[in-house]
């Protein structure tokens, strides 16, 4: 069975891949049997598999791709929403490293006069 996560969003990068790099990239599809969770949509855009699936290695896969693009600048984020309540996160690229950010839930002060 396993744990499923829904993904959304994507990343753009600059400089884009050359036509030859793009044509020869293994990331033009989601991989054999969904072996990775993102693909190249254009020579400068990564999109995610929006099917709810088991994306256990997404951070490592994304870091491997980023490491293959030295000097590239990445913008955007990938959002994940897991099966369990509150399991939400975003992946950003900061200084060539994938950074996972989780939201903080903060309750507001009680209304004046109490509840």
Order of alpha helices (4+ residues) and beta strands (2+ residues): beta-alpha-beta-beta-alpha-beta-beta-beta
